[in-house]
Amino acid sequence: MATIRKRHGRYHVQVRKNDYPAVTQTFTSITSAKKWIKAAESDMERRLFQPVSDVTVREILARYERTILPKHRGASLHESYRIKRLQAAFGHQSVSDLKSSDIAHYRDKRLEAVTLATVRRELVILRSALNIATKDWGIDVPENPVSRIRLAKADKPRTRRLEAGEEQRLLFSANDQLKRIITLALETGLRRGEILSIRKSHMDDSKSVLLIPSTKADVPRTVPLSSAALASLTGQMGASQRHSEGVFELQESPIFSYKPRGLSGEFLKLCRRTGIDDLRFHDLRHEATSRLFEKGLNPVEVATITGHKDTKMLMRYTHLRAEDLVGRLG
């Protein structure tokens, strides 16, 4: 049995038949609606009908943000921004109407304003949300349209390393807390979020090691500390203890007071003040990884410190200078 109702200039169709859930679809013309009813009922009779979902992309992305995003470590805020942009672009469409041409058009328009890496991150979220909706939520998506579009190779990975004198300029002009953070990043290769999550209980002074209980790879690791890294941590713990004297804490606080975006912003301001161009806080992780290799550590040892999951990713973070290798060649 089929019913057609006209609402706001569009025709809403519902077909009910034994052994099938009620199926709904929306059309702009009565002719298209009747043709679809006839085809759907015919396919149902022959057991060939495959229902298409009327769920919107906005609903799927909202559920993804509500149920999947909280499980992600360290990137939830950025992913929320990306989800809002995707909802603005595709939210009104039902998943059954979403086509690869729509995704390709979005890709081309976004590339006029942002880098390819940014577009890829946004579309990865959309592809993931649609895959989860199909596999886990029982929502019928005929074919994931994101998987059908072409994306050029990602931008070349950054190879920025500190030039002569830049480290000294950064440390000379930074405030005490930022100076300790920069030193710690260069000595250990810790990620921004890992540094800002350090608590006093994570340190073992007697062994000169630091526990990182929550990592991007979701695998806790223990990092050996150089004398400079150890001095930075103990110095910051003393400063934070003086700052919190007389305050009783129910829960142990991180020893550094920066928030992730605040730290990145402060580092950018520092680079501008010191005349250092094209340097990001994450580049310090590249620098630290390269320095560990230059000290003679093997890939397994370096990965143990930096937390890289595989050799390929580790090599992306390693940029050895040819002139630094000359002396080792003999």
C-alpha positions in Angstrom: 0.0 0.0 0.0 1.4 3.4 -0.9 0.4 6.9 0.3 1.5 10.3 -1.1 1.3 13.5 0.9 2.3 17.0 -0.3 4.2 19.1 2.1 5.9 22.4 1.4 5.9 21.8 -2.3 7.4 18.3 -2.1 5.8 14.9 -2.3 6.4 12.5 0.6 5.8 8.9 -0.4 5.4 5.9 2.0 5.1 2.3 0.8 4.0 -0.5 3.2 4.2 -4.1 2.3 4.4 -7.4 4.2 7.9 -8.6 5.1 9.3 -5.1 4.5 9.6 -2.1 6.9 7.8 1.0 5.9 9.8 2.8 3.2 9.7 6.6 2.6 11.1 8.8 -0.1 10.7 12.4 -1.1 10.2 13.8 -4.6 9.8 17.2 -6.3 7.2 16.0 -8.8 4.1 13.8 -8.5 5.1 12.0 -11.7 8.5 10.9 -10.2 6.8 9.9 -7.0 4.3 7.6 -8.8 7.1 6.1 -11.0 9.1 5.3 -7.9 6.1 3.7 -6.2 5.4 1.4 -9.2 9.1 0.4 -9.4 9.4 -0.2 -5.6 6.2 -2.3 -5.4 7.4 -4.4 -8.4 10.8 -5.0 -6.9 9.1 -6.0 -3.6 7.0 -8.6 -5.3 10.1 -10.1 -6.9 12.1 -9.8 -3.6 14.6 -7.5 -5.3 13.8 -4.3 -3.5 16.7 -2.8 -1.5 15.4 0.0 0.8 17.2 3.4 0.8 17.5 5.4 3.9 15.8 8.8 4.3 18.2 9.7 7.1 20.0 13.0 6.5 23.8 13.5 6.4 23.4 15.9 9.3 21.8 13.2 11.5 24.6 10.8 10.7 27.3 13.3 11.4 25.6 14.4 14.6 25.4 10.8 15.8 29.1 10.3 14.8 30.1 13.4 16.9 28.0 12.2 19.8 29.0 8.5 20.0 32.3 8.1 18.1 34.2 11.4 18.5 34.6 11.1 22.3 36.6 7.9 21.8 39.2 9.8 19.7 42.2 11.1 21.6 43.6 14.6 21.1 41.7 15.7 18.0 38.1 15.9 19.0 37.9 19.7 19.0 39.4 20.0 15.5 37.1 17.2 14.3 34.1 19.0 15.7 34.9 22.0 13.6 35.2 19.8 10.5 31.9 18.1 11.3 30.2 21.5 11.4 31.6 22.4 8.1 30.5 19.1 6.6 27.0 19.6 8.1 26.8 23.1 6.5 27.7 21.6 3.1 25.7 18.3 3.1 23.5 18.3 6.2 20.3 18.9 4.3 20.8 15.9 2.0 19.6 12.4 2.7 22.3 9.8 2.5 20.5 8.1 -0.4 20.8 11.3 -2.4 24.4 12.0 -1.7 26.5 11.5 -4.8 30.2 11.4 -5.6 29.7 14.4 -7.8 28.5 16.4 -4.7 31.7 15.4 -2.8 33.9 16.2 -5.8 32.3 19.7 -6.1 32.9 20.3 -2.4 36.5 19.1 -2.8 37.2 21.5 -5.6 35.7 24.5 -3.9 37.5 23.9 -0.6 40.8 23.5 -2.4 40.5 27.1 -3.5 40.7 28.2 0.2 42.6 25.5 2.1 45.3 22.9 1.6 44.8 19.4 0.3 45.6 18.0 3.7 42.7 19.9 5.3 40.3 18.7 2.7 41.4 15.1 3.2 40.9 15.3 6.9 37.4 16.6 6.4 36.4 13.9 3.9 38.0 11.1 6.0 35.4 12.0 8.7 32.5 11.9 6.2 33.7 8.6 4.8 34.2 7.1 8.3 30.7 8.3 9.4 29.0 6.8 6.4 30.9 3.5 6.8 29.9 3.2 10.5 26.3 4.1 9.7 26.2 1.2 7.2 28.0 -1.4 9.2 27.0 -0.6 12.8 23.8 1.5 12.7 21.8 -0.4 10.2 21.4 2.6 7.9 21.3 1.7 4.2 23.9 3.6 2.2 24.0 2.2 -1.4 27.7 3.0 -1.8 30.0 5.3 0.1 30.4 8.3 -2.4 33.5 9.6 -0.7 35.4 6.4 -1.7 34.5 7.0 -5.3 36.1 10.4 -5.8 39.7 11.1 -6.7 42.1 12.8 -4.4 45.6 13.9 -5.4 48.5 12.8 -3.4 48.8 14.6 0.0 51.0 17.6 0.4 54.7 16.8 0.8 55.5 16.1 4.5 57.2 19.0 6.3 61.0 18.8 6.6 61.5 21.9 8.7 64.3 21.7 11.1 65.9 24.3 13.4 68.5 26.4 11.7 71.7 27.5 13.5 70.9 29.9 16.3 67.1 29.5 16.2 67.0 27.3 19.3 69.0 29.9 21.3 66.7 32.7 20.1 63.6 30.8 21.1 64.9 29.9 24.6 66.2 33.5 25.2 62.9 35.2 24.4 60.4 32.7 25.8 58.9 32.9 29.3 60.0 30.4 31.8 57.2 27.9 31.3 57.4 28.0 27.5 61.2 27.7 27.7 60.8 24.5 29.7 58.2 23.1 27.2 60.4 23.8 24.2 63.4 22.1 25.9 61.3 19.1 26.8 59.9 18.8 23.3 63.4 19.0 21.8 64.8 16.4 24.2 62.0 13.9 24.1 59.9 14.4 20.9 56.7 14.4 23.0 53.6 15.6 21.3 51.9 18.8 22.4 49.0 17.0 24.1 51.4 14.6 25.9 53.4 17.5 27.3 50.4 19.3 28.6 49.0 16.2 30.3 52.1 15.6 32.4 51.4 15.3 36.1 53.8 15.1 39.0 52.9 11.4 39.7 54.0 10.5 36.1 57.7 11.2 37.0 60.2 8.8 38.5 63.1 10.9 39.5 65.2 8.0 40.8 65.1 6.3 37.3 64.9 9.6 35.3 61.9 8.4 33.3 58.5 9.8 32.6 55.3 7.8 32.2 53.0 8.9 29.3 49.7 7.0 30.2 47.5 8.5 27.5 49.0 8.6 23.9 47.7 9.1 20.4 48.3 5.5 19.7 46.4 4.5 22.9 49.5 2.6 24.1 51.1 4.0 27.3 54.9 4.3 27.2 57.8 5.3 29.4 60.2 7.9 28.2 63.8 8.2 29.3 64.8 11.7 30.3 68.0 13.5 29.5 69.5 15.8 32.1 68.0 18.9 30.3 64.6 17.3 30.1 64.7 16.3 33.8 65.7 19.8 34.8 62.8 21.3 32.8 60.3 19.1 34.5 61.6 19.5 38.0 61.8 23.3 37.4 58.2 23.4 36.3 57.0 21.2 39.1 58.6 23.6 41.6 57.0 26.6 39.9 53.5 25.0 39.8 53.8 24.0 43.4 54.6 27.5 44.5 51.7 28.8 42.4 49.3 26.4 44.1 50.4 26.8 47.7 47.5 26.9 50.1 45.1 25.4 47.5 43.9 21.8 48.2 43.3 19.9 45.0 40.8 17.1 44.8 42.4 15.9 41.5 46.0 16.2 40.5 46.5 18.9 37.9 49.0 19.0 35.0 52.2 20.8 35.8 51.9 23.0 32.7 49.1 25.6 32.6 48.8 26.0 28.8 45.9 24.7 26.8 46.7 23.1 23.4 45.5 26.0 21.3 47.0 28.5 23.7 50.4 26.8 23.5 50.4 26.8 19.7 49.4 30.5 19.6 52.1 31.5 22.2 54.7 29.6 20.2 53.7 31.3 17.0 53.9 34.7 18.7 57.4 33.8 20.0 58.5 32.9 16.5 57.3 36.2 15.2 59.0 38.2 17.9 62.3 36.4 17.2 62.0 36.6 13.4 61.8 32.9 12.9 59.7 32.0 9.8 57.7 28.9 9.0 58.2 27.1 12.3 55.3 25.3 14.1 55.4 23.7 17.5 54.9 20.2 16.0 58.2 20.8 14.0 60.0 20.4 17.4 58.9 16.7 17.3 60.5 16.3 13.9 63.7 18.0 15.2 63.8 15.8 18.3 63.3 12.6 16.3 66.1 13.5 13.9 68.5 14.4 16.8 67.9 11.0 18.4 69.0 9.3 15.2 72.0 11.6 15.0 73.0 10.5 18.5 73.3 7.0 17.2 70.0 5.4 18.5 68.5 2.7 16.3 64.9 2.9 15.0 63.5 0.6 17.7 65.1 2.8 20.4 63.9 6.0 18.8 60.3 4.6 18.4 60.3 3.6 22.1 61.0 7.2 23.0 58.8 9.0 20.4 55.9 6.5 20.4 55.8 6.0 16.6 53.8 2.9 15.7 55.7 1.9 12.5 59.0 2.5 10.7 57.3 4.3 7.8 55.8 7.0 10.0 59.0 7.3 12.0 61.0 8.0 8.8 58.6 10.7 7.9 59.6 12.5 11.1 63.3 12.0 10.5 65.2 14.6 8.4 69.0 14.0 8.7 71.2 16.7 7.4 73.8 15.5 4.9 76.5 17.8 6.4 76.0 16.1 9.8 76.7 12.7 8.3 80.0 13.6 6.6 82.1 13.0 9.7 80.6 9.5 10.2 81.6 8.4 6.6 85.3 8.7 7.2 
